[in-house]
Amino acid sequence: AIHAPYGVLDFDGPSVPPSRLGRLYLDQVGIFPGSLGNYGGVHKGVPVVTIELPNAMRTPLESEMRQMWVDMLRWMSARLGPGLGEAGSAR
């Protein structure tokens, strides 16, 4: 999921969360009733990674987005199963 304005990486659900994606470091913001993280991660047991952008007015630079994808695919491959981080190699 993508959200704003906390500027951190949030995680809800089973598994070990990624410690960072790009320049965003893990800082779990807590449970918000009605959020995707609360529903999927807490109630359904599906890992939900939320990229909390610093604000909704600026899109991250291309290089920042690329690094977030590389880090996400690496985490998915390590935690959720082999082969998940290999599709397209985050070009």
N, C-alpha and C positions, 0 to 999 in steps of 0.2 A: 504494500500500500504506500501511497505518497500523501503526505500531509504537511502542514505548516502551522505554527511558526517556531517550533522549539529548536531546530538546528542540531538534532541528535539522531541517533539510530535507536529505535524502539523495537521490542520483541515481546510477543506473547505466545505461549504454547509449550508443547513438549520439545525436547531436544536442547542442545546447548546453543545459545544464540551466537551470531557472529559478533566479534568484539569491535569490528569497525567495517564500514563500507566507504571506500574513498576516504574523505576527510572527516566523515561523521563517525563518532565513537558511540558505543553502546551506553545509554543512560536511560533506563526504563522509566517511562513517565507515569506509570501506574495504570489502574483500570478505569476505563470510562464506559459506563453502561451504554449500550447501543453501538459501540464502536466495532469495527471489523476485527480488531485484535481481541476484544473481549468475547465476541461471539465465536469466531473461528478458533482462536488460540486457547481460550479458557473453557468454553462450553462444548466445542466440537473436537478439541485436541489436535488441531491442524496448526503447524507453525505459521505465524504471521509476522513478517518483517515489515516494519513501517519506517520509511525514510522520511524523517521530519526535516523539511527544508527550513532555513532560517526565516524566510518569508515567501509569500506567494507571488511577489512581484518580479522576482529574478529567477530565471531558469539557470540551473548550474551550467558551467562551461562544458563543452563537448568532452574535453579531457577528464573533467570531474565525473561526468556521467559514465564514461567508458571505464574508469577505475572502479566506480560503484558496481557496474555489471561484472567486471572481472572478479572482484571480491565476492559478490553474491554467488556467481557460478562456482567459484572455488569452495565456498561454504556449503552450497547445496550438494556438490559432489562428495565432499568429506562427510557430511552429516546425514544426507538423505538417500545416498546410493551412488554407486559408480556410474559414470557415463553422463550424469546430469550436468556436469560442468564442462562438457566437451562440445556440445552442440554449437557449431559456428565459432567457437573459441572467442566469443565476445569481440568481434572485429570492430 
